[in-house]
C-alpha cells in the first residue's frame, strides 16, 4: 500500500521500477514528477480515484475526481479546458449510486466551468475492484495571467521562470496555505472510525488560482493531497535545494481535525487535503496574494505559514513553545485510499 501512498516509498518505487522503464519527452516530462506534464504548450494530467468510502462528509468520488484533476492543472499555471472520465465498476455496484456520482461530477464541472468531453466505462466481476474506480485526465492551456505573474517575480527578484515548478523556490520566498489543513484526510477518518463528522474540503480551485496569478509574484504552487503539507514542503525543499521554515502558531488547523488526529496518533501535516493549495510567493507580494485568497470562499482561512530559509536543512517547524522540530518527508500516507 505504501508504494501508492504519495510518500518517500512511492517515489522510490516509481524511480526504480516505473520511470526507468518508460520513455518520456516534453517541456515538462515524467521525470520531473510535477502535477502535470507539458508538451507543445498543452498542460496534461491524469489521476485515478479509489477513495473509500465513495461518499464521505462534504463530498464523494465524483467531486473528488473532477477537483483533483482541475487542481493539478491549475497549480501548473494552466487554465483547465476539458476532462476525460473513465469508470471501472464492480459487478453488482448500485446503479443509483453511479447516477449519484455522475450528478456530482456534473455539478463540480459546472462550478469549475470545465466540461467532460470523452470517457470510457468498464465493468469487472465481483471482487475485481472494490465498488468503483474513477479516472479523470485533463488538459489545460497556459493561463493568460502567467506571464504577468512572472513579470512581477522578475521585477522584485530578477529571477526568470516560465512555469511554476517545484524547483523555483528561493530564500526569502513566503509560503502560503489557502486554508485549514487536513480536512479531507480527517473527514475520511471520521467516517471510517465512526467519529464526529468532519467535512472534507474537496473543491475545484482553478478560479482561486487565476485570481492569485493576476495579482502576481507566485513562483510555485502545489495541492497538498496524499502526503499532505509535510509531503509538499519536503518535495519543494528537495527540488529547490533549500530549507523551509514554518511556524506552528501560523498553521490553520481546525480543533476537530486536531482532536481526530490526536486520537488516532496521526500528524495533521501528513494527511491529505483536496481543496487547498500551497503557494510559494516572493516576499514583497505575499500580503497581496494572501488578501486575494481570503476574498475567495475556499480561501477564508489562508495564512502565511513560513518561508524559504537557507538557515535550516530540509523542513523545520518552530513550535509554539519555541523549540524546533524537523518535519520529515512522509514514508507513506497514514490514511490509505483517501483519494
Ligand atoms: Mg497534485
Boltz pocket constraint, residues with backbone or C-beta under 6 A from the ligand:
constraints:
  - pocket:
      binder: B
      contacts: [[A, 35], [A, 68], [A, 71], [A, 72], [A, 222], [A, 223], [A, 225]]
      max_distance: 6.0
